[in-house]
Amino acid sequence: MPADVDDHPRVQRALRHRTDVCTWTTPDGSALLVLGRGVAGRWEASIEVDPAARGRGLGAALAAAAPALLPKPAPLWAQVAPANVASLRAFLAAGWRPVAGEVLFGS
């Protein structure tokens, strides 16, 4: 992860498409959690784990921690591409469940 997390591509994307963006990293900086308000003002979470740090449960730990990091209890969503098996497994391991599919068209 870059020294300045605000320069991370996942954070930059969140800042373009979400409001109230907050970020957290693991102590060693190898994994990142981003929370923000996305489509229709709903809270959304995204995670990223450096390839060298994968397979240690960091993604699942961040996904499990995410609901407690909201300013107040609220439904929390994650957009996971169907082909992103690692991300899907992390969220499922953390107790999240799929509830819908959607297609977002952006510019």
GUZA-113078 format. One record per residue: residue in three letters; x, y, z of N, C-alpha, C, O in turn. Coordinates in steps of 0.001 Angstrom, whole numbers. Layout:
// GUZA-113078
ALA,X,Y,Z,X,Y,Z,X,Y,Z,X,Y,Z;
...
// end
This chain:
// GUZA-113078
MET,845,-1169,0,0,0,0,899,1243,0,1986,1222,578;
PRO,458,2302,-632,1256,3523,-597,1306,4114,817,418,3864,1631;
ALA,2329,4883,1095,2463,5510,2406,1250,6396,2696,762,6418,3826;
ASP,765,7117,1706,-411,7960,1863,-1610,7222,1283,-1757,7130,64;
VAL,-2458,6702,2146,-3577,5867,1705,-4522,6631,783,-5204,6017,-38;
ASP,-4578,7969,902,-5458,8747,23,-5059,8638,-1442,-5879,8906,-2320;
ASP,-3818,8250,-1725,-3358,8080,-3101,-3692,6705,-3666,-3500,6466,-4859;
HIS,-4187,5801,-2833,-4493,4436,-3288,-5626,4487,-4312,-6598,5215,-4112;
PRO,-5521,3723,-5411,-6571,3744,-6445,-7970,3427,-5910,-8948,4015,-6372;
ARG,-8081,2515,-4951,-9402,2182,-4402,-9987,3388,-3661,-11189,3642,-3739;
VAL,-9157,4115,-2959,-9620,5303,-2245,-9975,6404,-3239,-10988,7084,-3075;
GLN,-9160,6583,-4257,-9447,7595,-5271,-10782,7309,-5957,-11561,8229,-6207;
ARG,-11045,6050,-6258,-12328,5687,-6877,-13481,5977,-5921,-14511,6518,-6324;
ALA,-13300,5613,-4657,-14349,5872,-3671,-14627,7366,-3561,-15785,7770,-3464;
LEU,-13596,8180,-3575,-13784,9628,-3476,-14526,10204,-4682,-15191,11234,-4568;
ARG,-14413,9540,-5844,-15148,9992,-7030,-16613,9579,-7001,-17460,10280,-7555;
HIS,-16927,8448,-6360,-18274,7879,-6451,-19040,7824,-5132,-20216,7460,-5122;
ARG,-18401,8175,-4032,-19048,8082,-2726,-18846,9367,-1939,-17981,10183,-2256;
THR,-19661,9527,-909,-19489,10626,39,-19156,10021,1402,-19261,8810,1596;
ASP,-18761,10862,2328,-18448,10416,3699,-17445,9266,3712,-17588,8326,4493;
VAL,-16443,9336,2862,-15456,8257,2727,-14515,8243,3928,-13971,9275,4320;
CYS,-14332,7054,4505,-13394,6816,5605,-12548,5606,5242,-13025,4692,4569;
THR,-11297,5596,5683,-10401,4482,5370,-9709,3968,6625,-9480,4711,7580;
TRP,-9383,2686,6600,-8605,2039,7644,-7628,1085,6976,-7923,530,5917;
THR,-6486,896,7580,-5522,-91,7099,-5119,-1001,8248,-5309,-674,9420;
THR,-4563,-2142,7891,-3970,-3009,8902,-2705,-2324,9414,-2169,-1449,8735;
PRO,-2222,-2700,10586,-1022,-2043,11131,183,-2064,10194,971,-1118,10172;
ASP,327,-3142,9419,1468,-3222,8501,1173,-2596,7136,2038,-2577,6261;
GLY,-51,-2082,6953,-413,-1424,5702,-668,-2357,4538,-739,-1908,3394;
SER,-808,-3648,4802,-981,-4596,3697,-2426,-4785,3277,-2685,-5450,2273;
ALA,-3384,-4218,4017,-4798,-4348,3655,-5517,-3046,3983,-5134,-2307,4890;
LEU,-6562,-2793,3222,-7273,-1519,3270,-8779,-1775,3302,-9289,-2639,2589;
LEU,-9475,-1014,4135,-10933,-1008,4185,-11398,405,3886,-10884,1368,4455;
VAL,-12371,529,2996,-12946,1826,2656,-14450,1751,2898,-15114,825,2431;
LEU,-14979,2723,3624,-16417,2860,3822,-16844,4213,3271,-16118,5201,3383;
GLY,-18019,4245,2680,-18557,5507,2188,-20000,5329,1756,-20494,4209,1628;
ARG,-20661,6441,1537,-22048,6397,1065,-22046,6405,-456,-21495,7303,-1093;
GLY,-22680,5376,-1021,-22704,5218,-2459,-24091,5401,-3033,-24780,6372,-2719;
VAL,-24503,4463,-3879,-25785,4510,-4568,-26912,4745,-3561,-27028,4028,-2567;
ALA,-27736,5749,-3829,-28905,6096,-3012,-28537,6414,-1564,-29376,6291,-672;
GLY,-27291,6822,-1322,-26864,7183,18,-26604,6012,941,-26390,6207,2137;
ARG,-26618,4805,416,-26408,3631,1272,-24923,3491,1609,-24057,3865,818;
TRP,-24647,2955,2774,-23265,2693,3179,-22718,1500,2409,-23374,465,2295;
GLU,-21520,1656,1889,-20874,594,1116,-19457,394,1635,-18791,1342,2051;
ALA,-19014,-846,1603,-17664,-1208,2036,-16896,-1801,869,-17468,-2474,12;
SER,-15601,-1545,843,-14728,-2231,-103,-13416,-2523,611,-13003,-1788,1508;
ILE,-12776,-3597,201,-11521,-4001,816,-10501,-4309,-271,-10851,-4651,-1401;
GLU,-9260,-4181,92,-8178,-4569,-811,-7032,-5094,30,-6653,-4495,1037;
VAL,-6482,-6229,-402,-5345,-6854,279,-4215,-6992,-728,-4419,-7485,-1837;
ASP,-3023,-6553,-339,-1856,-6712,-1212,-1693,-8177,-1580,-1885,-9049,-732;
PRO,-1344,-8465,-2829,-1176,-9859,-3238,-233,-10655,-2326,-490,-11830,-2060;
ALA,829,-10051,-1853,1788,-10764,-997,1206,-11113,371,1743,-11976,1066;
ALA,113,-10453,767,-475,-10688,2084,-1744,-11532,2021,-2379,-11751,3053;
ARG,-2122,-11999,866,-3361,-12766,720,-3220,-14157,1332,-2117,-14686,1475;
GLY,-4356,-14727,1684,-4378,-16071,2247,-4196,-16094,3757,-4072,-17168,4346;
ARG,-4178,-14932,4390,-3989,-14857,5843,-5271,-14436,6570,-5266,-14289,7792;
GLY,-6356,-14244,5837,-7627,-13869,6455,-7805,-12379,6691,-8736,-11972,7385;
LEU,-6925,-11555,6125,-7035,-10111,6332,-8316,-9545,5727,-8980,-8715,6348;
GLY,-8667,-9988,4524,-9883,-9500,3879,-11117,-9841,4696,-11989,-8994,4886;
ALA,-11197,-11067,5180,-12342,-11473,5996,-12378,-10696,7306,-13455,-10329,7774;
ALA,-11222,-10440,7902,-11175,-9670,9151,-11666,-8246,8937,-12414,-7718,9760;
LEU,-11254,-7623,7843,-11723,-6266,7555,-13220,-6252,7252,-13939,-5363,7709;
ALA,-13686,-7232,6486,-15114,-7303,6168,-15936,-7513,7441,-17031,-6964,7568;
ALA,-15421,-8296,8374,-16123,-8525,9640,-16133,-7268,10505,-17106,-7014,11215;
ALA,-15064,-6484,10452,-14960,-5278,11271,-15790,-4124,10728,-16187,-3241,11488;
ALA,-16056,-4116,9435,-16668,-2965,8773,-17973,-2484,9415,-18106,-1279,9629;
PRO,-18931,-3335,9731,-20192,-2814,10292,-20003,-2024,11592,-20724,-1056,11834;
ALA,-19056,-2423,12417,-18819,-1737,13690,-18157,-373,13500,-18131,431,14432;
LEU,-17627,-102,12318,-16937,1155,12056,-17858,2241,11509,-17430,3382,11334;
LEU,-19117,1901,11238,-20073,2917,10787,-20355,3896,11926,-20299,3511,13094;
PRO,-20655,5155,11603,-20949,6136,12654,-22112,5730,13555,-22105,6016,14752;
LYS,-23102,5068,12980,-24207,4509,13746,-24692,3274,12993,-24482,3179,11783;
PRO,-25332,2330,13670,-25774,1110,12991,-26644,1406,11774,-27565,2221,11838;
ALA,-26344,741,10675,-27093,921,9425,-26807,-275,8532,-25803,-961,8722;
PRO,-27677,-534,7560,-27360,-1574,6580,-26061,-1208,5864,-25807,-40,5572;
LEU,-25257,-2206,5590,-23978,-1999,4925,-23889,-2953,3741,-24171,-4145,3868;
TRP,-23499,-2425,2602,-23435,-3168,1358,-21991,-3254,862,-21148,-2428,1212;
ALA,-21729,-4255,54,-20439,-4360,-631,-20724,-4722,-2079,-21536,-5604,-2360;
GLN,-20060,-4045,-2985,-20162,-4392,-4402,-18995,-5316,-4722,-17833,-4913,-4660;
VAL,-19314,-6540,-5060,-18285,-7528,-5379,-18560,-8063,-6777,-19633,-8604,-7044;
ALA,-17594,-7910,-7655,-17750,-8443,-9011,-17833,-9964,-8932,-17081,-10578,-8174;
PRO,-18730,-10585,-9698,-18886,-12040,-9633,-17588,-12813,-9877,-17399,-13896,-9323;
ALA,-16718,-12279,-10678,-15458,-12983,-10969,-14400,-12763,-9902,-13348,-13401,-9947;
ASN,-14647,-11882,-8946,-13669,-11607,-7892,-13871,-12612,-6758,-14447,-12291,-5718;
VAL,-13391,-13815,-6980,-13617,-14918,-6051,-12995,-14638,-4684,-13600,-14946,-3657;
ALA,-11800,-14060,-4659,-11145,-13788,-3378,-11975,-12831,-2525,-12141,-13054,-1325;
SER,-12491,-11777,-3132,-13299,-10809,-2393,-14611,-11447,-1936,-15031,-11263,-794;
LEU,-15250,-12190,-2825,-16496,-12864,-2466,-16278,-13807,-1286,-17082,-13830,-354;
ARG,-15205,-14576,-1320,-14912,-15497,-214,-14654,-14744,1088,-15084,-15185,2154;
ALA,-13959,-13619,1010,-13674,-12838,2217,-14967,-12353,2857,-15150,-12497,4066;
PHE,-15866,-11781,2062,-17122,-11283,2616,-17988,-12432,3131,-18606,-12302,4188;
LEU,-18047,-13541,2417,-18827,-14684,2894,-18246,-15235,4198,-19000,-15576,5109;
ALA,-16925,-15326,4300,-16275,-15821,5516,-16559,-14913,6706,-16560,-15366,7850;
ALA,-16798,-13636,6440,-17092,-12675,7501,-18573,-12662,7879,-18982,-11889,8745;
GLY,-19374,-13505,7242,-20788,-13594,7581,-21720,-12770,6720,-22926,-12751,6965;
TRP,-21185,-12081,5703,-22037,-11332,4789,-22788,-12334,3913,-22363,-13477,3749;
ARG,-23906,-11884,3358,-24641,-12787,2451,-25085,-12022,1211,-25435,-10844,1287;
PRO,-25066,-12703,68,-25543,-12063,-1165,-27047,-11842,-1086,-27790,-12726,-660;
VAL,-27493,-10657,-1500,-28920,-10376,-1477,-29446,-9922,-2828,-30655,-9957,-3054;
ALA,-28576,-9499,-3728,-29049,-9021,-5018,-27885,-8886,-5977,-26719,-8952,-5587;
GLY,-28227,-8698,-7234,-27243,-8373,-8237,-27671,-7069,-8889,-28863,-6804,-9046;
GLU,-26698,-6265,-9264,-27008,-5019,-9935,-25903,-4704,-10914,-24772,-5173,-10783;
VAL,-26250,-3912,-11883,-25271,-3460,-12859,-25236,-1939,-12791,-26261,-1274,-12936;
LEU,-24058,-1407,-12573,-23897,31,-12505,-23156,490,-13761,-22088,-27,-14090;
PHE,-23729,1450,-14444,-23090,2017,-15622,-22504,3346,-15228,-23216,4219,-14732;
GLY,-21227,3512,-15440,-20584,4751,-15058,-19854,5367,-16233,-19707,4762,-17295;
SER,-19410,6567,-16015,-18661,7255,-17068,-17199,7283,-16725,-16396,7819,-17488;
// end
